[in-house]
């Protein structure tokens, strides 16, 4: 154990593309720098990024940490310290660079770039922007640290059989998904007079000053991060998905209306793991944003 100073800042990098109809993208490269005054050196760099770690597509047969691994390697070489990477709200954000001999769904359009060096392209983009601010980050000793969880209950309406068959037909047509088991479960719920299912959602906070990682165990859309940052007027508040688990996509109200794989079709595959057959109700996005913001305690003020 040794005393360290910490500091934080943001850079901005173009590493992600919204793969849905929306244009929202969280471009922040969140940087937490841990520094040892006695050894006059950086002990650790934590980077918070927002883009799916699927630069390598389904024709890849390598065991790989994808672009997260490339970022960590590049930063370790540059700053001679470990680098940790944390995923933001990337449920609808595909990587700008990808490497594939096929044309993936999240690689169509001028915004995407197919490159044999895609992993390094992503890592170089992050490093190129981050290194412009890392050396100038203001460092603080004796900063207040807090970690806590809050819980809220979200509901998921069981779809009618008519709606369920529509969803299953769309999933089969567009993705080749077999929804027969899912339809059986929906029918079973109706026969047992189950109109909705509930889930207790854990929202975790880890705060160092006004730098805060907040996360839920869902694959959240990037709008979660953008909305909470704006409502709190805090560019160092980072809402993240995939936090100690991943229980289904969590769409915005607008994405809910669009449907598709991230909203409905994935449920046909993973409903047994998620413990429910339908996404959270449409109003759940707004309810969660309000709850997250209302339960944030700014430890910097302490």
VENPE-V417644 format. One record per residue. N is the residue number from 1. RES is the residue in one letter. PSI is psi as a letter, one per 30 degrees, with the letter a starting at -180 (none if undefined). NEAR is the number of other ideal C-beta (glycine too) atoms within 10 Angstrom. Layout:
N|RES|PSI|NEAR / N|RES|PSI|NEAR
This chain:
1|X|k|3 / 2|X|l|8 / 3|X|k|9 / 4|X|l|17 / 5|X|l|16 / 6|X|l|21 / 7|X|l|19 / 8|X|l|23 / 9|X|l|19 / 10|X|k|17 / 11|X|l|19 / 12|X|k|12 / 13|X|k|20 / 14|X|i|13 / 15|X|f|24 / 16|X|l|23 / 17|X|k|23 / 18|X|j|18 / 19|X|g|22 / 20|X|a|22 / 21|X|f|11 / 22|X|l|15 / 23|X|f|7 / 24|X|k|17 / 25|X|k|22 / 26|X|j|25 / 27|X|g|18 / 28|X|k|20 / 29|X|j|23 / 30|X|k|26 / 31|X|k|23 / 32|X|k|22 / 33|X|k|24 / 34|X|k|18 / 35|X|k|20 / 36|X|j|15 / 37|X|e|12 / 38|X|e|8 / 39|X|f|10 / 40|X|h|7 / 41|X|l|11 / 42|X|k|21 / 43|X|e|16 / 44|X|k|16 / 45|X|k|22 / 46|X|k|19 / 47|X|k|20 / 48|X|j|23 / 49|X|l|27 / 50|X|j|26 / 51|X|k|29 / 52|X|k|20 / 53|X|h|19 / 54|X|h|18 / 55|X|e|27 / 56|X|k|18 / 57|X|a|18 / 58|X|f|9 / 59|X|g|10 / 60|X|k|14 / 61|X|g|7 / 62|X|k|6 / 63|X|j|5 / 64|X|k|14 / 65|X|g|13 / 66|X|b|20 / 67|X|f|29 / 68|X|e|22 / 69|X|e|14 / 70|X|e|23 / 71|X|e|28 / 72|X|e|18 / 73|X|e|15 / 74|X|e|19 / 75|X|e|24 / 76|X|e|13 / 77|X|e|10 / 78|X|e|15 / 79|X|g|20 / 80|X|h|9 / 81|X|l|16 / 82|X|k|14 / 83|X|k|21 / 84|X|k|15 / 85|X|k|19 / 86|X|k|19 / 87|X|k|19 / 88|X|a|26 / 89|X|j|28 / 90|X|g|26 / 91|X|f|26 / 92|X|g|26 / 93|X|j|27 / 94|X|l|22 / 95|X|k|28 / 96|X|e|22 / 97|X|k|24 / 98|X|l|24 / 99|X|j|22 / 100|X|k|17 / 101|X|f|8 / 102|X|l|9 / 103|X|j|10 / 104|X|l|16 / 105|X|e|10 / 106|X|h|18 / 107|X|g|22 / 108|X|k|11 / 109|X|l|8 / 110|X|f|6 / 111|X|f|14 / 112|X|k|18 / 113|X|j|14 / 114|X|k|15 / 115|X|k|16 / 116|X|f|8 / 117|X|h|12 / 118|X|e|22 / 119|X|e|25 / 120|X|e|18 / 121|X|e|20 / 122|X|e|29 / 123|X|e|23 / 124|X|e|16 / 125|X|e|20 / 126|X|e|23 / 127|X|e|24 / 128|X|e|11 / 129|X|e|19 / 130|X|e|27 / 131|X|f|14 / 132|X|f|11 / 133|X|f|16 / 134|X|e|19 / 135|X|f|9 / 136|X|g|8 / 137|X|k|16 / 138|X|k|9 / 139|X|k|14 / 140|X|k|14 / 141|X|l|10 / 142|X|h|7 / 143|X|k|18 / 144|X|k|13 / 145|X|k|11 / 146|X|l|14 / 147|X|k|11 / 148|X|l|11 / 149|X|k|10 / 150|X|l|15 / 151|X|k|10 / 152|X|l|17 / 153|X|k|9 / 154|X|k|20 / 155|X|l|16 / 156|X|j|20 / 157|X|k|16 / 158|X|k|18 / 159|X|l|19 / 160|X|l|11 / 161|X|e|12 / 162|X|e|7 / 163|X|e|14 / 164|X|e|23 / 165|X|e|14 / 166|X|e|14 / 167|X|e|23 / 168|X|e|20 / 169|X|e|11 / 170|X|e|18 / 171|X|e|23 / 172|X|e|15 / 173|X|e|9 / 174|X|f|11 / 175|X|f|15 / 176|X|g|7 / 177|X|k|19 / 178|X|j|13 / 179|X|g|23 / 180|X|e|11 / 181|X|e|12 / 182|X|e|23 / 183|X|e|17 / 184|X|e|10 / 185|X|e|18 / 186|X|e|26 / 187|X|e|12 / 188|X|e|11 / 189|X|e|19 / 190|X|e|15 / 191|X|f|8 / 192|X|g|7 / 193|X|h|6 / 194|X|j|12 / 195|X|f|9 / 196|X|l|12 / 197|X|l|17 / 198|X|l|11 / 199|X|k|18 / 200|X|j|8 / 201|X|k|20 / 202|X|k|15 / 203|X|j|20 / 204|X|k|16 / 205|X|k|19 / 206|X|j|17 / 207|X|k|23 / 208|X|j|22 / 209|X|b|20 / 210|X|g|18 / 211|X|k|25 / 212|X|k|24 / 213|X|k|22 / 214|X|k|23 / 215|X|l|25 / 216|X|l|25 / 217|X|h|18 / 218|X|l|26 / 219|X|j|21 / 220|X|k|27 / 221|X|l|29 / 222|X|f|26 / 223|X|f|24 / 224|X|e|26 / 225|X|e|27 / 226|X|e|18 / 227|X|e|22 / 228|X|e|21 / 229|X|e|17 / 230|X|e|13 / 231|X|e|15 / 232|X|f|18 / 233|X|h|7 / 234|X|j|17 / 235|X|f|15 / 236|X|g|22 / 237|X|j|24 / 238|X|j|25 / 239|X|k|28 / 240|X|l|21 / 241|X|a|24 / 242|X|g|19 / 243|X|j|20 / 244|X|h|10 / 245|X|l|11 / 246|X|j|17 / 247|X|i|17 / 248|X|l|24 / 249|X|k|25 / 250|X|j|26 / 251|X|l|28 / 252|X|l|25 / 253|X|e|13 / 254|X|e|15 / 255|X|e|23 / 256|X|e|20 / 257|X|f|11 / 258|X|f|14 / 259|X|b|16 / 260|X|a|17 / 261|X|e|18 / 262|X|f|21 / 263|X|e|22 / 264|X|e|24 / 265|X|e|21 / 266|X|f|19 / 267|X|f|24 / 268|X|f|25 / 269|X|e|17 / 270|X|g|14 / 271|X|e|18 / 272|X|e|11 / 273|X|e|9 / 274|X|f|20 / 275|X|g|13 / 276|X|l|22 / 277|X|f|23 / 278|X|l|24 / 279|X|l|25 / 280|X|l|24 / 281|X|l|15 / 282|X|e|15 / 283|X|f|12 / 284|X|e|21 / 285|X|e|22 / 286|X|e|12 / 287|X|e|16 / 288|X|e|23 / 289|X|e|18 / 290|X|e|13 / 291|X|e|16 / 292|X|e|23 / 293|X|e|17 / 294|X|f|9 / 295|X|g|15 / 296|X|k|20 / 297|X|j|12 / 298|X|j|15 / 299|X|f|19 / 300|X|e|16 / 301|X|f|8 / 302|X|none|11
